[in-house]
Amino acid sequence: MHDLILAGRPLLGWIMGSAFESGAGVMTWQVAAAVIGIWALPLEPMLVSLGRPGDVLKVRLVVSAVLMAVLAPVTRAYGLDGAGAALVCAMIGLAVGMFLMLQRNTGVAPAPHERACAEDPAQAKRNP
């Protein structure tokens, strides 16, 4: 990340052309948001595999609604850097929201056939 901040503008100009050098600031914010997204990547599939896709949808809806509500005013006030910062905040909100949903109720009731197997291990051998 440090290298991106220091060398982002020249690299962007060299790869994409000098017209794109002014986008280095917002692209640094986007890289920061991507790093947060990669860190939080396993949380969403974990919730889905625990049978809680509704929690994923709730977090995504809330974070998206808040981002859409603040994006225009922040961009007007701070320009593209404001939009980039809003994206980073949204990714942090998404990661924290997914983590809190995961922590909220981690116990998952076993399916009926799993309960029967847990109560009578011999049944597990008969019904694989």
C-alpha positions as CSV (number, residue, x, y, z in Angstrom):
1,M,0.0,0.0,0.0
2,H,2.9,2.3,0.9
3,D,4.4,1.7,-2.6
4,L,1.1,2.5,-4.2
5,I,0.9,5.9,-2.4
6,L,4.4,6.8,-3.4
7,A,4.6,5.3,-6.9
8,G,0.9,5.3,-7.9
9,R,0.9,8.4,-10.0
10,P,4.0,7.6,-12.1
11,L,3.0,4.0,-12.5
12,L,-0.5,5.0,-13.6
13,G,0.9,7.5,-16.1
14,W,3.4,5.0,-17.4
15,I,0.8,2.2,-17.9
16,M,-2.3,4.1,-18.9
17,G,-0.9,7.4,-20.1
18,S,-0.4,10.8,-18.6
19,A,-4.2,11.6,-18.8
20,F,-4.8,9.0,-16.0
21,E,-2.2,10.3,-13.5
22,S,-4.8,12.5,-11.8
23,G,-6.8,9.3,-10.9
24,A,-4.0,8.0,-8.6
25,G,-5.6,9.3,-5.4
26,V,-8.9,7.7,-5.9
27,M,-7.3,4.5,-7.1
28,T,-5.3,4.4,-3.9
29,W,-8.6,4.5,-2.0
30,Q,-10.0,1.7,-4.2
31,V,-7.0,-0.5,-3.5
32,A,-7.5,0.1,0.3
33,A,-11.2,-0.9,-0.1
34,A,-10.1,-4.0,-2.1
35,V,-7.7,-5.0,0.7
36,I,-10.5,-4.8,3.3
37,G,-12.8,-6.7,1.0
38,I,-10.2,-9.5,0.6
39,W,-9.8,-9.6,4.4
40,A,-13.6,-10.0,4.9
41,L,-14.1,-12.3,1.9
42,P,-14.8,-15.5,3.9
43,L,-17.4,-14.0,6.1
44,E,-20.2,-13.9,3.5
45,P,-19.9,-17.5,2.4
46,M,-19.6,-18.5,6.0
47,L,-22.9,-17.0,6.8
48,V,-24.5,-18.5,3.7
49,S,-23.2,-22.0,4.6
50,L,-24.5,-21.6,8.1
51,G,-28.0,-21.2,6.6
52,R,-28.2,-17.4,7.1
53,P,-28.3,-15.8,3.7
54,G,-30.9,-13.3,5.0
55,D,-28.3,-11.8,7.3
56,V,-26.0,-11.3,4.3
57,L,-28.7,-9.6,2.5
58,K,-29.6,-7.3,5.5
59,V,-25.9,-6.2,5.8
60,R,-25.5,-5.6,2.1
61,L,-28.8,-3.6,1.9
62,V,-27.9,-1.4,4.9
63,V,-24.4,-0.7,3.7
64,S,-25.5,0.0,0.1
65,A,-28.3,2.3,1.3
66,V,-25.9,4.3,3.5
67,L,-23.3,4.5,0.8
68,M,-25.8,5.7,-1.8
69,A,-27.1,8.3,0.7
70,V,-23.7,9.8,1.5
71,L,-21.9,9.3,-1.8
72,A,-23.2,12.4,-3.5
73,P,-22.7,14.9,-0.6
74,V,-19.2,13.5,0.2
75,T,-18.2,13.7,-3.5
76,R,-19.4,17.2,-3.8
77,A,-17.6,18.3,-0.6
78,Y,-14.3,16.3,-1.1
79,G,-14.2,15.3,-4.8
80,L,-13.0,11.9,-5.9
81,D,-11.0,11.4,-2.7
82,G,-14.3,11.7,-0.8
83,A,-15.8,9.0,-3.0
84,G,-12.8,6.8,-2.4
85,A,-13.0,7.3,1.3
86,A,-16.7,6.6,1.2
87,L,-15.9,3.3,-0.5
88,V,-13.4,2.4,2.1
89,C,-16.0,3.2,4.8
90,A,-18.5,1.0,3.1
91,M,-16.1,-1.9,2.9
92,I,-15.3,-1.5,6.6
93,G,-19.1,-1.4,7.3
94,L,-19.6,-4.5,5.2
95,A,-16.8,-6.4,7.0
96,V,-17.9,-5.3,10.5
97,G,-21.6,-6.0,9.7
98,M,-20.9,-9.5,8.4
99,F,-18.7,-10.2,11.4
100,L,-21.3,-9.0,13.8
101,M,-24.0,-11.1,12.1
102,L,-21.7,-14.1,12.3
103,Q,-21.1,-13.5,16.1
104,R,-24.8,-12.8,16.8
105,N,-26.0,-16.3,16.8
106,T,-23.4,-18.8,15.9
107,G,-25.3,-21.9,17.0
108,V,-27.1,-23.6,14.1
109,A,-29.7,-26.2,14.8
110,P,-28.8,-29.6,13.3
111,A,-31.1,-31.0,10.7
112,P,-33.5,-33.8,11.9
113,H,-31.3,-36.6,10.5
114,E,-28.3,-35.1,12.1
115,R,-30.0,-35.0,15.5
116,A,-31.0,-38.7,15.2
117,C,-27.4,-39.6,14.3
118,A,-26.1,-37.6,17.3
119,E,-28.5,-39.3,19.7
120,D,-28.0,-42.8,18.4
121,P,-24.5,-43.3,16.8
122,A,-25.5,-46.8,15.6
123,Q,-28.1,-45.2,13.4
124,A,-25.4,-43.2,11.7
125,K,-23.8,-46.5,10.5
126,R,-27.1,-47.7,9.2
127,N,-28.1,-44.5,7.4
128,P,-25.0,-42.9,5.9
